[in-house]
Amino acid sequence: MGWWSISESMVNGDGPADHMEEAIGKITQEYLKSFGRKPYKEELQAVLDFCAPTENFVSSGEKMKHGPGINWEVNEMKKKEMRNGD
């Protein structure tokens, strides 16, 4: 499982992403079954806020280094490999 930095002190990883992907898939199926459509991003954010209220977590007070997430990291690694001839 890989981990990548999203700020000076924050990280994200394949494991948490896999769990979230599975949960989002299940939520999407609920919306398709009940409403015939996929959920809006705002609905996903609302359910996350409802199920994971901020008082259950600490805040680093930092902003993430980059928004694109793992795709940015993968693309940067590929560019580096190409420059190094790997």
PyMOL commands that set and color helices and strands:
alter all, ss='L'
color gray80, all
select helices_A, chain A and resi 14-35+41-51+54-56+70-84
alter helices_A, ss='H'
color red, helices_A
select strands_A, chain A and resi 3-5+11-13
alter strands_A, ss='S'
color yellow, strands_A
deselect
rebuild
show_as cartoon
